[in-house]
Amino acid sequence: MKLSRLFYFVVFLFSFLSYSQNIPIYRITNAITIDGDLSDWKTPFIGPFVIHDSGVKATQETYVSLSWDNENLYLGYKSKDSKIIGSAINHDTQIFNTDDLVELFLDPDGDSENYIEIGVNAFSSNYDMIIHCISPSCGGWDTDISLDITGLKTASKINKDGYDTEIMIPFSSLTAVKDAGFTVPIVGTKWKGNLFRIDYGNETEYQAISPYDGSQFGFHQPNQFKVFEFME
C-alpha cells in the first residue's frame, strides 16, 4: 500500500507524542477485516520503533496503530523488511526464536506479575501465552504457552516493502485469563504494556515502540511498560 505525505506527517506528529505521553487506543465505528490489508484502518500509526534497550534508530522501520470497539482490541503493524525470515507454522510454535515477527505484551493491572504475550510472523502464524514473573523486575519467569485466547485472529500480508500485520483480540477472552486483571475497558481505562518487533533479516534487531532503560531482561521488563489509554 502506497503511503501518502499525509501518512508521514501523522506518523511524525504521533511519533513525537508517543515517547512522552500515553499510547492512545482509539474507539472505532468502522469494521476492520483481519486479512493483513491495512487499507481499512482510519486511526493514526505511530512510530517508528527503536532498538529496545537504547532507543537508537532501527535499521528497518516499524509503525503501529491501536483501536477498539465494544468487543475487541485491534492492532495494525507496518513492518519494512527487505529480507523476511520465517514460514507458515503451527499455532503456539516458539517462532520468537526463529522468525521475523511483531509482538504485543499486555499487563492491564500493572502489577508486573502476570501479563500476556502475543506474537505474529509475516506468514500469519501466531502464538499466545501468559508470563508469570517470579522475581523482581522479571529476572525470572514461568511461561505458560498453553493459554489460548479464544477468538484471537491474526493475519499478515507480504508486500514490496515488507509485511503488514493485523491482530484482533476479543475482550471476552481476555477477561477469562486467570490472575491477569483484565476487565472490559471503557473510555479512560489504562493498561500497561509494550509493543515489539524482532527482525532476524540482514542483522538481528530487537525493536520496541517504547525503549527500556537497560537490556538485562530483554523484552521482559514489565516495570518499564508503557501506558495504553482507551480513548473516544
C-alpha positions in Angstrom: 0.0 0.0 0.0 1.5 3.3 -1.1 1.9 5.7 1.8 0.9 9.4 1.3 2.5 12.5 2.5 -0.3 12.9 5.0 0.6 9.5 6.5 4.2 10.6 7.1 3.0 13.8 8.7 0.7 12.0 11.0 3.4 9.5 11.8 5.8 12.3 12.6 3.3 14.0 14.9 2.4 10.9 16.8 6.0 9.7 16.9 6.9 12.8 18.9 3.9 12.4 21.2 4.2 8.7 21.8 7.5 8.8 23.6 6.3 11.5 26.1 2.7 10.6 26.6 0.4 7.5 26.9 -0.1 5.4 23.8 -3.7 6.0 22.6 -6.1 3.3 21.6 -8.9 4.9 19.6 -12.5 3.8 19.6 -13.7 3.0 16.1 -17.1 2.6 14.5 -16.0 1.1 11.2 -15.5 -2.6 10.7 -11.9 -4.0 10.4 -11.4 -7.2 8.4 -8.5 -9.2 9.7 -6.8 -10.1 6.4 -3.4 -8.3 6.5 -4.7 -5.4 4.3 -4.5 -2.1 6.3 -6.5 0.0 3.8 -9.5 -0.1 6.2 -7.5 1.5 9.1 -8.5 5.1 9.9 -6.7 5.5 13.2 -3.2 7.1 13.2 0.0 5.0 13.0 2.8 5.8 15.5 6.5 5.0 15.3 9.0 4.2 14.1 10.0 1.6 16.7 13.5 1.9 18.1 16.1 -0.5 19.4 14.6 -1.8 22.6 17.4 -1.2 25.1 18.9 2.0 23.7 16.3 4.0 21.8 18.5 4.4 18.7 17.1 4.2 15.2 16.4 0.7 13.9 17.6 -0.4 10.5 14.1 -1.2 9.2 11.1 0.9 10.3 8.0 -0.4 12.1 4.8 1.5 12.7 1.7 0.5 14.7 -1.9 1.6 15.2 -4.2 0.6 18.0 -8.0 0.8 18.1 -11.0 -0.7 19.9 -14.8 -1.2 19.8 -17.2 -2.7 22.3 -16.0 -6.2 21.6 -12.3 -6.2 20.5 -8.9 -4.7 20.7 -7.2 -4.2 17.2 -3.6 -3.7 16.3 -2.1 -3.0 12.9 1.6 -3.1 12.2 3.6 -1.9 9.1 7.0 -3.6 9.1 9.5 -2.6 6.4 11.6 -5.7 5.7 14.0 -6.3 2.8 14.7 -9.9 3.9 11.8 -11.7 5.5 12.8 -14.7 7.7 10.2 -17.3 8.7 7.4 -19.6 7.4 3.8 -20.6 8.0 3.9 -22.9 11.0 1.7 -24.4 13.7 0.0 -22.3 16.3 2.0 -21.8 19.5 5.3 -22.7 18.0 8.1 -20.7 19.6 8.7 -18.5 16.4 10.2 -15.7 18.5 13.4 -17.8 18.4 13.5 -18.1 14.6 11.1 -15.8 12.7 10.7 -12.1 11.9 7.6 -11.1 13.8 5.7 -8.4 15.8 4.7 -8.8 19.4 2.3 -7.4 22.0 2.7 -7.6 25.8 -0.2 -6.5 28.0 -0.3 -6.2 31.8 -3.6 -4.4 32.4 -3.4 -4.1 36.2 0.3 -3.1 36.1 1.4 -5.4 38.8 4.3 -6.7 36.7 3.5 -10.3 37.7 1.1 -11.8 35.1 1.0 -10.5 31.6 0.1 -11.9 28.2 2.3 -12.1 25.2 1.1 -12.5 21.6 3.4 -12.8 18.5 2.6 -13.0 14.8 5.1 -13.6 11.9 5.0 -12.5 8.3 3.1 -15.6 7.4 0.2 -15.1 9.8 1.4 -17.8 12.3 0.9 -16.8 15.9 1.4 -17.8 19.5 -0.2 -16.6 22.7 1.0 -17.2 26.2 0.9 -15.8 29.8 4.0 -14.8 31.6 4.2 -15.2 35.4 7.0 -13.1 36.7 8.5 -14.7 39.7 11.4 -12.4 40.7 11.9 -8.6 40.9 11.8 -6.8 37.5 11.2 -10.2 35.9 14.6 -11.6 36.2 12.9 -15.0 36.2 9.5 -16.1 34.9 7.3 -19.0 34.2 5.9 -19.2 30.6 2.5 -20.8 30.0 2.1 -21.3 26.3 -1.0 -23.5 26.9 -3.0 -20.3 27.2 -5.4 -19.9 24.3 -7.2 -16.7 23.7 -10.5 -17.7 22.2 -11.4 -15.8 19.1 -7.9 -14.4 18.6 -7.4 -13.5 14.9 -4.2 -12.7 13.2 -3.2 -12.1 9.5 -0.1 -10.8 7.8 0.4 -9.8 4.2 3.8 -9.6 2.5 4.2 -6.6 0.2 7.0 -5.0 -1.8 8.3 -3.1 1.3 8.0 -5.8 3.9 4.8 -7.1 5.6 1.7 -5.8 7.3 0.0 -7.5 10.2 -3.4 -7.3 11.8 -4.4 -8.7 15.2 -7.9 -8.8 16.8 -8.3 -9.8 20.4 -11.8 -10.3 21.9 -12.2 -8.6 25.4 -14.4 -11.5 26.4 -11.4 -13.9 26.1 -9.0 -11.5 27.9 -11.3 -11.2 31.0 -11.3 -15.0 31.2 -7.5 -15.1 31.6 -6.9 -16.1 35.3 -4.9 -13.7 37.5 -4.2 -11.2 34.7 -6.5 -8.4 35.9 -8.3 -7.8 32.6 -11.7 -6.0 32.6 -13.7 -4.8 29.6 -12.4 -1.3 29.0 -14.3 1.9 28.9 -13.1 5.4 27.8 -10.3 6.3 30.1 -9.2 2.8 31.0 -5.4 2.4 31.2 -3.4 -0.8 30.7 0.3 -1.3 30.9 2.2 -3.0 28.1 4.6 -2.6 25.3 4.9 -3.4 21.5 7.8 -5.1 19.9 9.3 -6.4 16.7 12.0 -9.0 16.2 13.9 -8.7 12.9 16.2 -11.5 12.0 16.9 -10.3 8.5 20.1 -8.5 7.4 21.1 -8.1 11.1 19.2 -9.2 14.2 17.4 -6.3 15.9 15.0 -6.2 18.8 12.7 -3.2 18.5 10.1 -1.6 20.8 7.7 1.3 20.5 9.0 2.4 23.9 12.6 1.6 24.7 13.8 0.3 28.1 16.5 1.7 30.3 18.8 -1.3 30.0 18.8 -4.7 28.5 19.2 -7.0 31.5 16.0 -9.0 30.9 15.3 -8.3 27.2 11.7 -7.6 26.4 10.6 -8.8 29.8 10.8 -5.7 31.9 7.2 -5.1 32.9 8.2 -2.4 35.5 9.0 -0.3 32.5 5.9 -1.0 30.4 4.2 1.9 28.7 0.7 3.1 29.4 -2.0 2.4 26.8 -5.1 4.5 27.2 -8.5 3.7 25.7 -9.8 6.9 24.0 -13.0 8.1 22.4 
